[in-house]
């Protein structure tokens, strides 16, 4: 498995996927609310950061 350190050193690429408008609004609202509750948490800095956090978390769990 690729280590987390190696993944963070790689260059980023653009990835596009579609969400329903309702889900997009819900995720945006969730990130805003949690950013106010925990402003130091990196995963709540933006929707993109939150989606990246979820993907890394899920992929890491599946590899175990």
N, CA, C and O atoms as CSV, one atom per row, in Angstrom:
chain,resi,resn,atom,element,x,y,z
A,1,UNK,N,N,0.839,-1.185,0.000
A,1,UNK,CA,C,0.000,0.000,0.000
A,1,UNK,C,C,0.875,1.237,0.000
A,1,UNK,O,O,1.960,1.227,0.582
A,2,UNK,N,N,0.430,2.284,-0.632
A,2,UNK,CA,C,1.149,3.547,-0.670
A,2,UNK,C,C,1.030,4.236,0.679
A,2,UNK,O,O,-0.052,4.302,1.264
A,3,UNK,N,N,2.146,4.745,1.161
A,3,UNK,CA,C,2.110,5.405,2.463
A,3,UNK,C,C,1.503,6.790,2.344
A,3,UNK,O,O,1.524,7.401,1.276
A,4,UNK,N,N,0.960,7.281,3.457
A,4,UNK,CA,C,0.348,8.612,3.485
A,4,UNK,C,C,1.389,9.674,3.159
A,4,UNK,O,O,1.076,10.652,2.481
A,5,UNK,N,N,2.618,9.499,3.630
A,5,UNK,CA,C,3.673,10.479,3.371
A,5,UNK,C,C,3.911,10.610,1.862
A,5,UNK,O,O,4.054,11.722,1.352
A,6,UNK,N,N,3.954,9.497,1.161
A,6,UNK,CA,C,4.164,9.529,-0.284
A,6,UNK,C,C,3.000,10.222,-0.984
A,6,UNK,O,O,3.207,11.001,-1.915
A,7,UNK,N,N,1.789,9.945,-0.542
A,7,UNK,CA,C,0.622,10.558,-1.165
A,7,UNK,C,C,0.644,12.071,-1.021
A,7,UNK,O,O,0.262,12.785,-1.949
A,8,UNK,N,N,1.087,12.570,0.130
A,8,UNK,CA,C,1.080,14.016,0.340
A,8,UNK,C,C,2.190,14.707,-0.440
A,8,UNK,O,O,2.136,15.925,-0.607
A,9,UNK,N,N,3.190,13.985,-0.923
A,9,UNK,CA,C,4.273,14.583,-1.691
A,9,UNK,C,C,3.951,14.625,-3.184
A,9,UNK,O,O,4.610,15.342,-3.937
A,10,UNK,N,N,2.961,13.879,-3.610
A,10,UNK,CA,C,2.623,13.846,-5.026
A,10,UNK,C,C,1.942,15.143,-5.436
A,10,UNK,O,O,1.321,15.817,-4.615
A,11,UNK,N,N,2.064,15.481,-6.700
A,11,UNK,CA,C,1.354,16.645,-7.216
A,11,UNK,C,C,-0.137,16.335,-7.265
A,11,UNK,O,O,-0.541,15.187,-7.454
A,12,UNK,N,N,-0.931,17.354,-7.097
A,12,UNK,CA,C,-2.373,17.147,-7.131
A,12,UNK,C,C,-2.886,17.212,-8.566
A,12,UNK,O,O,-2.272,17.830,-9.435
A,13,UNK,N,N,-3.991,16.579,-8.786
A,13,UNK,CA,C,-4.657,16.615,-10.085
A,13,UNK,C,C,-6.119,16.985,-9.858
A,13,UNK,O,O,-6.655,16.822,-8.762
A,14,UNK,N,N,-6.734,17.472,-10.887
A,14,UNK,CA,C,-8.139,17.859,-10.810
A,14,UNK,C,C,-9.009,16.632,-11.057
A,14,UNK,O,O,-8.788,15.883,-12.009
A,15,UNK,N,N,-9.991,16.435,-10.197
A,15,UNK,CA,C,-10.939,15.335,-10.352
A,15,UNK,C,C,-12.339,15.925,-10.266
A,15,UNK,O,O,-12.632,16.697,-9.353
A,16,UNK,N,N,-13.181,15.576,-11.183
A,16,UNK,CA,C,-14.542,16.103,-11.202
A,16,UNK,C,C,-15.532,14.966,-11.017
A,16,UNK,O,O,-15.401,13.907,-11.631
A,17,UNK,N,N,-16.517,15.193,-10.168
A,17,UNK,CA,C,-17.613,14.247,-10.044
A,17,UNK,C,C,-18.883,15.034,-9.770
A,17,UNK,O,O,-18.824,16.187,-9.343
A,18,UNK,N,N,-20.002,14.430,-10.009
A,18,UNK,CA,C,-21.288,15.125,-9.914
A,18,UNK,C,C,-22.021,14.770,-8.629
A,18,UNK,O,O,-22.014,13.624,-8.180
A,19,UNK,N,N,-22.651,15.782,-8.056
A,19,UNK,CA,C,-23.523,15.605,-6.899
A,19,UNK,C,C,-24.876,16.213,-7.239
A,19,UNK,O,O,-24.969,17.131,-8.053
A,20,UNK,N,N,-25.901,15.702,-6.621
A,20,UNK,CA,C,-27.205,16.335,-6.796
A,20,UNK,C,C,-27.162,17.707,-6.124
A,20,UNK,O,O,-26.384,17.904,-5.190
A,21,UNK,N,N,-27.972,18.652,-6.575
A,21,UNK,CA,C,-27.982,19.972,-5.934
A,21,UNK,C,C,-28.278,19.901,-4.433
A,21,UNK,O,O,-27.696,20.652,-3.650
A,22,UNK,N,N,-29.174,19.007,-4.036
A,22,UNK,CA,C,-29.509,18.876,-2.616
A,22,UNK,C,C,-28.308,18.386,-1.809
A,22,UNK,O,O,-28.036,18.903,-0.725
A,23,UNK,N,N,-27.590,17.391,-2.332
A,23,UNK,CA,C,-26.419,16.878,-1.628
A,23,UNK,C,C,-25.308,17.923,-1.585
A,23,UNK,O,O,-24.620,18.061,-0.573
A,24,UNK,N,N,-25.135,18.651,-2.674
A,24,UNK,CA,C,-24.134,19.716,-2.717
A,24,UNK,C,C,-24.426,20.766,-1.643
A,24,UNK,O,O,-23.518,21.192,-0.929
A,25,UNK,N,N,-25.682,21.182,-1.527
A,25,UNK,CA,C,-26.069,22.156,-0.501
A,25,UNK,C,C,-25.852,21.597,0.894
A,25,UNK,O,O,-25.358,22.301,1.776
A,26,UNK,N,N,-26.221,20.323,1.104
A,26,UNK,CA,C,-26.068,19.703,2.419
A,26,UNK,C,C,-24.596,19.643,2.822
A,26,UNK,O,O,-24.252,19.978,3.955
A,27,UNK,N,N,-23.723,19.218,1.904
A,27,UNK,CA,C,-22.287,19.123,2.206
A,27,UNK,C,C,-21.728,20.511,2.508
A,27,UNK,O,O,-20.962,20.673,3.459
A,28,UNK,N,N,-22.100,21.508,1.715
A,28,UNK,CA,C,-21.639,22.872,1.963
A,28,UNK,C,C,-22.072,23.384,3.320
A,28,UNK,O,O,-21.281,23.993,4.040
A,29,UNK,N,N,-23.324,23.140,3.674
A,29,UNK,CA,C,-23.846,23.555,4.977
A,29,UNK,C,C,-23.131,22.812,6.107
A,29,UNK,O,O,-22.777,23.415,7.121
A,30,UNK,N,N,-22.921,21.515,5.934
A,30,UNK,CA,C,-22.233,20.698,6.942
A,30,UNK,C,C,-20.823,21.220,7.199
A,30,UNK,O,O,-20.394,21.323,8.348
A,31,UNK,N,N,-20.109,21.545,6.130
A,31,UNK,CA,C,-18.740,22.053,6.257
A,31,UNK,C,C,-18.746,23.412,6.959
A,31,UNK,O,O,-17.925,23.647,7.845
A,32,UNK,N,N,-19.657,24.308,6.578
A,32,UNK,CA,C,-19.728,25.635,7.210
A,32,UNK,C,C,-20.019,25.532,8.705
A,32,UNK,O,O,-19.359,26.186,9.513
A,33,UNK,N,N,-21.002,24.717,9.074
A,33,UNK,CA,C,-21.381,24.564,10.482
A,33,UNK,C,C,-20.221,23.985,11.282
A,33,UNK,O,O,-19.905,24.483,12.362
A,34,UNK,N,N,-19.588,22.942,10.765
A,34,UNK,CA,C,-18.494,22.310,11.497
A,34,UNK,C,C,-17.238,23.167,11.512
A,34,UNK,O,O,-16.431,23.050,12.433
A,35,UNK,N,N,-17.054,24.024,10.516
A,35,UNK,CA,C,-15.923,24.949,10.528
A,35,UNK,C,C,-16.096,25.966,11.650
A,35,UNK,O,O,-15.116,26.366,12.279
A,36,UNK,N,N,-17.339,26.390,11.907
A,36,UNK,CA,C,-17.602,27.313,13.017
A,36,UNK,C,C,-17.385,26.629,14.359
A,36,UNK,O,O,-16.877,27.246,15.296
A,37,UNK,N,N,-17.768,25.352,14.458
A,37,UNK,CA,C,-17.607,24.597,15.704
A,37,UNK,C,C,-16.144,24.272,15.983
A,37,UNK,O,O,-15.704,24.327,17.132
A,38,UNK,N,N,-15.389,23.936,14.941
A,38,UNK,CA,C,-13.990,23.508,15.092
A,38,UNK,C,C,-13.140,24.167,14.007
A,38,UNK,O,O,-12.781,23.514,13.028
A,39,UNK,N,N,-12.815,25.452,14.168
A,39,UNK,CA,C,-12.090,26.170,13.111
A,39,UNK,C,C,-10.675,25.651,12.844
A,39,UNK,O,O,-10.122,25.913,11.776
A,40,UNK,N,N,-10.077,24.918,13.793
A,40,UNK,CA,C,-8.706,24.410,13.576
A,40,UNK,C,C,-8.688,23.119,12.765
A,40,UNK,O,O,-7.630,22.719,12.279
A,41,UNK,N,N,-9.814,22.469,12.609
A,41,UNK,CA,C,-9.866,21.197,11.892
A,41,UNK,C,C,-9.680,21.426,10.395
A,41,UNK,O,O,-10.470,22.123,9.759
A,42,UNK,N,N,-8.629,20.831,9.846
A,42,UNK,CA,C,-8.295,21.023,8.431
A,42,UNK,C,C,-9.389,20.521,7.489
A,42,UNK,O,O,-9.610,21.110,6.431
A,43,UNK,N,N,-10.075,19.439,7.863
A,43,UNK,CA,C,-11.064,18.876,6.942
A,43,UNK,C,C,-12.281,19.777,6.758
A,43,UNK,O,O,-13.058,19.566,5.827
A,44,UNK,N,N,-12.468,20.774,7.618
A,44,UNK,CA,C,-13.615,21.669,7.487
A,44,UNK,C,C,-13.239,23.039,6.933
A,44,UNK,O,O,-14.030,23.977,7.029
A,45,UNK,N,N,-12.062,23.170,6.362
A,45,UNK,CA,C,-11.638,24.451,5.781
A,45,UNK,C,C,-12.400,24.762,4.495
A,45,UNK,O,O,-12.659,25.927,4.193
A,46,UNK,N,N,-12.759,23.730,3.739
A,46,UNK,CA,C,-13.499,23.913,2.485
A,46,UNK,C,C,-14.190,22.602,2.126
A,46,UNK,O,O,-13.897,21.551,2.695
A,47,UNK,N,N,-15.100,22.685,1.186
A,47,UNK,CA,C,-15.784,21.479,0.714
A,47,UNK,C,C,-14.771,20.530,0.083
A,47,UNK,O,O,-14.839,19.317,0.282
A,48,UNK,N,N,-13.839,21.085,-0.675
A,48,UNK,CA,C,-12.811,20.263,-1.314
A,48,UNK,C,C,-11.967,19.527,-0.273
A,48,UNK,O,O,-11.680,18.340,-0.429
A,49,UNK,N,N,-11.571,20.230,0.788
A,49,UNK,CA,C,-10.785,19.600,1.851
A,49,UNK,C,C,-11.588,18.495,2.532
A,49,UNK,O,O,-11.038,17.450,2.880
A,50,UNK,N,N,-12.880,18.721,2.721
A,50,UNK,CA,C,-13.734,17.728,3.357
A,50,UNK,C,C,-13.876,16.477,2.491
A,50,UNK,O,O,-13.774,15.357,2.992
A,51,UNK,N,N,-14.111,16.668,1.198
A,51,UNK,CA,C,-14.234,15.529,0.282
A,51,UNK,C,C,-12.920,14.748,0.226
A,51,UNK,O,O,-12.929,13.517,0.238
A,52,UNK,N,N,-11.797,15.454,0.164
A,52,UNK,CA,C,-10.486,14.792,0.146
A,52,UNK,C,C,-10.271,13.993,1.421
A,52,UNK,O,O,-9.789,12.861,1.373
A,53,UNK,N,N,-10.629,14.579,2.570
A,53,UNK,CA,C,-10.510,13.895,3.859
A,53,UNK,C,C,-11.327,12.600,3.857
A,53,UNK,O,O,-10.839,11.551,4.277
A,54,UNK,N,N,-12.571,12.681,3.382
A,54,UNK,CA,C,-13.426,11.490,3.340
A,54,UNK,C,C,-12.863,10.406,2.432
A,54,UNK,O,O,-12.883,9.226,2.782
A,55,UNK,N,N,-12.360,10.804,1.267
A,55,UNK,CA,C,-11.803,9.824,0.330
A,55,UNK,C,C,-10.581,9.124,0.916
A,55,UNK,O,O,-10.463,7.902,0.832
A,56,UNK,N,N,-9.674,9.896,1.508
A,56,UNK,CA,C,-8.470,9.303,2.099
A,56,UNK,C,C,-8.851,8.383,3.252
A,56,UNK,O,O,-8.310,7.284,3.379
A,57,UNK,N,N,-9.783,8.830,4.091
A,57,UNK,CA,C,-10.223,8.016,5.231
A,57,UNK,C,C,-10.837,6.702,4.755
A,57,UNK,O,O,-10.507,5.634,5.270
A,58,UNK,N,N,-11.718,6.785,3.786
A,58,UNK,CA,C,-12.391,5.583,3.283
A,58,UNK,C,C,-11.413,4.639,2.583
A,58,UNK,O,O,-11.465,3.427,2.792
A,59,UNK,N,N,-10.538,5.178,1.771
A,59,UNK,CA,C,-9.566,4.346,1.060
A,59,UNK,C,C,-8.592,3.691,2.034
A,59,UNK,O,O,-8.175,2.553,1.817
A,60,UNK,N,N,-8.227,4.389,3.097
A,60,UNK,CA,C,-7.312,3.831,4.098
A,60,UNK,C,C,-7.971,2.681,4.846
A,60,UNK,O,O,-7.312,1.687,5.151
A,61,UNK,N,N,-9.255,2.798,5.145
A,61,UNK,CA,C,-9.968,1.740,5.857
A,61,UNK,C,C,-10.124,0.502,4.991
A,61,UNK,O,O,-10.020,-0.619,5.489
A,62,UNK,N,N,-10.369,0.690,3.717
A,62,UNK,CA,C,-10.577,-0.447,2.814
A,62,UNK,C,C,-9.292,-1.235,2.592
A,62,UNK,O,O,-9.337,-2.432,2.310
A,63,UNK,N,N,-8.157,-0.575,2.716
A,63,UNK,CA,C,-6.880,-1.232,2.466
A,63,UNK,C,C,-6.467,-2.136,3.622
A,63,UNK,O,O,-5.607,-3.001,3.450
A,64,UNK,N,N,-7.057,-1.952,4.776
A,64,UNK,CA,C,-6.650,-2.734,5.957
A,64,UNK,C,C,-7.202,-4.121,5.939
A,64,UNK,O,O,-6.950,-4.897,6.860
